[in-house]
């Protein structure tokens, strides 16, 4: 691989949600601040949505790292569960021993007792659910019933839902309208702008130990914006492949043609590559977009 060639301590564009590489871009910082403020104020339900690859899982892991005492966190990454399965997963996550040996009809009272004890100890349990759009309606309703567990002064359990836009569609079902009404804070992650993409690429290179010789050219960043549409996961895939091309050619500057090669080799961006060529605006389109990005620093990638 190219790691030793570029003098990197580790690969900069891995797809795993390593919070060491968390980049404090506005959309992610705003979402994180929304979460922390809502949790500290004791809100019961909080929702974060975003398209596939916009960094929800990274944000979720960052939140888990940020929440210290008095918060007790329970994390469920795959919530395609029955109501009983949800109760069992929560019991395991919050530390109820031998939860599997407890009869399903007793799980909820045992969880309730644990939460009451936590509240008496000045602890604040938080349930964080990733990929919440995968939850069956019956399980979402069971989740709502969990928020009925409360004292006169506070909710015994706070819940954070991370999901794709399909989660909003799910919450519009009449059957679970009461759950939607209980969501007091929500935030939608946005795709990165051209300027933010450049910052993101350089940030990850720096964290990985790159020196100033290794960089993405301005036109390379522009091509990255076009092909990735500002989605961090696609940026990581394209950047990794472009570095492979640069390594193969013995270069430390990732240019426009390397991003094209990466896009052509990536199924999610291949159609954009073909469309650009078919319209014979291979470079003209990028130049026009360049002028637009100069015109305003806040041009969104759409």
Secondary structure, DSSP 8 states (H G I E B T S, - for coil): --HHHHT-SS-TT-SS--GGG----HHHHHHHHHHHHHHHTT-SEEEEE--TTSSHHHHHHHHHHH--TTEEEEEES-----HHHHHHHHHHHTT-TTGGGS-HHHHHHHHHHHHHHHHHTT-EEEEEESSGGGS-HHHHHHHHHHTT-B-SSSBS-EEEEEE-THHHHHHTSGGGHHHHHTEEEEEE-----HHHHHHHHHHHHHHTT--TTSEE-HHHHHHHHHHHTT-HHHHHHHHHHHHHHHHHTT-SEE-HHHHHHHHHT-HHHHHHHHHHHHTT-TTHHHHHHHHHHHH-TT----
